[in-house]
Amino acid sequence: MLKKELSDDYFATIQEQLGELKFPNGVFISAELGKGNKGINYVLHKLQDKQKGWLERIFGKKTSYTFRIPPRDEIGARALGELRARGINLVANALAQSVDHILSFFNSLKTEMAFYVGCLNLHDHLADKGEPLCFPLPLASSERKERFKGLYDVCLSLSLGQRVVGNELNADDKELVVITGANQGGKSTFLRSLGLAQLMMQCGMFAPAESFSANICDGLFTHYKREEDVTMSSGKLDEELSRFSDIVVNIKENSLLLLNESFAATNEREGSEIARQIISALLEKRVKIFFVTHLYEFAHDFYDQKMENAIFLRAERQDDGVRTFKIVEGAPLETSYGKDLYKSIFKISGMAC
């Protein structure tokens, strides 16, 4: 594009025209008389060719007459200056638009090149760490495809010195993915890794996985819990529902919604009922949903329905309480193993459990 649109010949022509626009030999302007003999329709003309022969200059048709302003005639000079400004106004505007066009082109090019340079830097950094990388396979938004292997959270990888645990999943033909399991088992990280991979794929980037394939989403929405409102202007549930209301207004068919411990600001029964009604309505609208939740009543109710378009995952926990940070397929459990955290924290503090 640079060679085609901004060639050397183009810049040579621009340089020549800029030299002419300095008007070293004055300006040649025509105008018409309007009401009250005021000048209208000012037009700037190209100066007559200086290379014409003397015979042509003497006997040629005259198109203009000359008069001179006395050196001390300030009013006349000011009036002449105004006439000159009106005459070159259109040319000045065209020049300004041309400059803006070229500058905006290079500013856009700078921004776009910065994105690609950032992609290259990120790719090199992850590759140096030995993290798996791949080019994803995007599919039509009307399909329901989600299949990957070795998927990991890019942000977590950038903040850690070692490699990050990856996960795999086959959720083809599924519209609802419910993720439950042990506290600090990697559920939120898994959800974030999936959202980032979707964004990277739809930006034309590589994916942080050994392989990644998913349908394109027409909109990506997230609903994560926030810290308590220090102003106490609203309760946590009120704040959650207010944000979700904004999502409902803007979400549309074939969108992807990521929920992280939503509706946990109230009791189990009410939170589960709110979640059930909202999730059911969104599924009817053909929204693909990934939901990390501790609401056992909600998760168990959907699991008992044995829905063909739903899959249930669980953060893996070994018998001794160790988290593998793997997300595996499994039925919801009544406990999130908060007792493991209690023992770990109070053991570090030197207190008896």
N, C-alpha and C positions, 0 to 999 in steps of 0.2 A: 504493500500500500504506500509506503514511503517513497519507493522508487517511481510508482505510477502517479501518485497525486502530488508529490513534492519533489519533482525531479530538478536536476541542475538547471535545465532550460527554464523551468518555472521560476526558480529563484533569480535567474539572470533577468528575466522579464520584469519581475517584481522590483529588482534593484534599479532597472532603467526607469520604470514608472515612478518609483519613489523619488528619483532624481528630478523628474519632470514636475512632480507635485511640490517641489520646493519653489517652483515658479521663479527661476533665476532671471527670466526675461519678462516678468510681469504676467498678468492674467488677461485672457480674452473672454469677455462675458457679453452675452446678448440678453435683452430684456424686452418686455412689452409695457405699454402704458395702460394702467388700469384707471379706476375711478379716482378723480382728483389728481390725475396725472402721476399717480404713484406707480412705481415700478412693480411689475409682476412677472412671473414665469422666467425667473433668472436661470440662464443656462451657461455652463462653463464649456468653452470650445477649445479645441486643440489649436495651438498657435500656428500661424501660417508658416509654410516651409521656408526656412531661411536660405535654402539652396536654389531658389528660383533665380533666373537670370535678371539682369537689370532692365532689359526691355519689357519683360513680363511684369516686373514690379512697377514700372512706370506706366505702361499702357494697359495693364490688366484692370479688370473691373474692381473698383474700390467698394469695400463693404463696411468700412468704418472711418470715423473721423477722430482727430486727435485734438485735445486741449490740455493745457498744463495748469497745475495748481501752484500758485505762488508759494515760495518756501515758508512764509510766515502765516499762511492762511490755515489756522488750526481747525476752524469749523469745516472748511472745504476738505481738509485732510481726513477729519473724522467722518464726514459724509462719504468720502471715497472709500475709507476703510470699511464702513458698513456695507457699501455696495459690493466690495470685494468679498466680505464674509458671507453675504447672501449668495453670491455666485459660486463659491467653493463649498457651500454647505452640503450639497448632495454628494459631492466627491469625498468630503471629510467623513460623512456618515458611512459611505461605502467602504472607505479605508478602515474605519473603526470596526465595522462588522467583519471585514476580512481578517483583521488582527485578532478579534475575539474568536473567530472560527478556528484559526490556526492554533491559538493558545489553548482553546478548549480541547482540540484534537490531541495536543501533546500532554495536557493534563490528564485526559482520559487514558491515553497510552501509558503514562507514568503509573496511574493507579492499577491498570490491568497488568502491566508488567510486574509491579510490586506483588500482586497476588501470585503470579506464576513463580517469581523468585522465592516467595515464601513457601510455596508448594515444594520447590526443589530443595530448599534448606531443610524443611521438615522431613522430606523423604530421606535425605542424606543422614540426618541425625538419627532417625529411627533405624535406618539400615546399618549404621555404625554400631548400634546397640544390639543388632541381631534380631530385631523385631520383624515378624512376618509382614509382608506388604503384597497387595495384589490389585489388579484392575477389576472393579466390580462389574457385575452383569445387571444392568437396569432392565426392568420389564414394564409392560404397560400398566398404567395406573388402575385400570379396571380389574386387573388380576389381584390375587392375594397370595403373594410369594414372600417368603422370608427364610433364607437358608444361608448359613455361614459356618465357618470353621476357624477356630483360633482368633475370634474377635476380641479385641482388648480396647481399653480406654486410652486414647492418645494423650489426654491431659495428665493422667496418672503416670503414664510411661515417661513423660517429659519431666515429671517431678521426682521420679525415683531413679536410683542408680542402676538397679537391676531390671531384668525383663519382667513384664506383667503377665499374670495368669490370663490365658485366653479361654473363651467359651465357644461351644458349638450348639447349633440349633437347627432343626428342620420344622418350620411352622408354615409350610406351604398349605394353602387353602384354609388358613386360620385367620379369624378377624379379632379374636380376643386372646391375649396371653396374660395369665394371672401368675404373678411371681410372689411366693411366700417363703417362709423359712427363718433360719436363725438370724438374730441380730448380728450386725457387722459381718455378715456372710458374703457380701459382695453384690447384693441386690441392686442398690442404687448405682453402684459403679457399672454394673451390667446394663442398666437402663440408659445411663449416660453414654456408654460406648456405642449402644445401638443408635441413639439419636445422632451422635457425631458422625458415625459411619454413613447414615442416611444423607446427612447434609453434604458430606464429602463426595459421596457418589453423585448427588444431583448438582454439585459444582463442577463435575467433570474431573475430580481428583481420584487418586488411588484410595484404597480402603485399608484400614488397619486390621488386617486379618489374613489368614492363609487363603481363604476364598470368601466371597460375599456376593449374594444375589438377592435382590428385593424389587418389589414393584415401586415405581415412582409414586410419590404422594403429592397431592395437589395443595397440601398445606401441612406444616409440622407444628404441633402445639404441645406445650409442656405445662404441667400443673404440679409444682413441687411445694412442699410445706415451707413456710417462712417463720422467721423468729417472731416472738410475741410483740405485739404493737405497744411500744413504750409510751405512746400518748394515751393509750386506753380509750381511744375513740371508737373502737369496735372490738368484739371478741374474735378469737381465732376462727371459729366456725363461720361467723359472719364474713370475715375477710376472705376465707377460702371460697365460700359460695359466691361472693361478689366477683372474684377473679374468674371463677368458672362460668359465671353469667356472661362475661366478656368473651370467653372461648366459645360458648354456645352460639352467640350472635354471629361470630365470624367463621366458625367451622363449617365445612361442606363435605359432600360425598368424596370418598377416596382420600381423605386426610388421614394423617397419623397423629395419634394422641398418646403422650407419655405421662402417666400418673405415678407420683411417688408419695405413698403414704397419705393420700388425700382423704378427707373426711374423718380423720382420726382425732379431731379436736372435740368430739362429743363421745358419748358412751357407745359401746359395741353395737347394741341393737339399733340405735338411731343412725349411727354412721353406716352400718351395713344396709339399712333400708334406703338411705339417701343414695349410696353408691349403686345399689341394685337398680333403682329407677333411672338414674342418669345413664348408667352403662347400657341398660336395655334400650333406651331411646336412641343412643348414639349408634348402637349396632344396627338398629332398624334403618338408620340413615347411611349405613355402609361406611362407617368410620373404623379404621383399624386401631386397636387399643392395646397398649402394654401397660399393665397395672401392677405396681409393687405395693403390697398391702399387708397389714397385720390384722385386718378385719376377717377373722376366721369364719364368722357366721355368713358373711357375704361370699367368701371364696368357697366355702363348703356347699352353700346353696347352689351356686353355678356349677360346681363339680358334680353334684348329685343329678343335675339335669342331663349330664352326658351329652353336651352340645358338640356337634360335629365340627363346628367352626371355632372351637375353643381348645386351648392347650394350657396345662397347669405345670408350672415349674417351681423348683424349690432350691434354696441355697443349701448346698451340701454341708453336712456336719458329721464329723466322725464320732465314734462312740465315746472317745475321751474328751469331746468338746472342741477339738481343733477344727478350725474353718479352713476348707480347701480353696475357698473363693470360686468354686465351680458352681454353675447353675445347671441343675439336672431336672429331668422330668419327674414329677412326683405329686401325689395328692397333698392338699393343704393339711397342716398339722395344727392342733389347738394351741401349741406353745411356740414361742419364738426364741426359747432358750435364753431368756433374760437372766436366768440364774447363773449361767456361765459368766456373764459380764460382772455380775455381783461378786462372785467368788474371785474373779481375776482382779478386780479393782481393790477389794478389801484385803486381798492377799498381798498386793503391792504396798498397801498402806500399813501393813503390819498389824492388821486387826483380825480378830477371829470372825469367821463367818457364822 
